[in-house]
Amino acid sequence: MGWLIFFIIAVAVVGGVFALRKNLRREIERYQSIRRSKKDD
């Protein structure tokens, strides 16, 4: 029974990390484009 709970937690953590990495990449791209446009001013 304990390993089932551990498995569910592991899946939730992995899914959260994947979602976070996808959002982080978008945030980094947005941040870089903002910095680039500020540099041009």
N, C-alpha and C positions, 0 to 999 in steps of 0.2 A: 504493500500500500504506500509506503514512504517513497519508493522510487517513482511511483506514478505522479505524486505531487512534485517531486524534483523535476521530472520530465516536463510537466506543464509549466513550471517556473522557467526552465531552460528555454522552452519554445517561446515563451512570452519575452524573455530577455533578448533572445536572438532576433525576434520580430521587431522589438523596440529599437535595437541597435541598427537594423537595416533601415527602418523608417527614419531614424535620427540621421544616419549617414546621408540619406537621400536629401533630407531637408537641409542639412549642414552644407552640402555641396551647392545647393541653390543659394543659400545665404552667402557663402563665400564668393560665388560668381557675382551676386548683386553688389557685395561690398567692394569687390575689385573694380567693377564697372563704375561705381560711384566715385571711388578714389581716382580712377582714370579721368572722369569728367571734371572733377575738382582740379586736377593737375593742369588741365588744358586752360582753365580760366586765367 
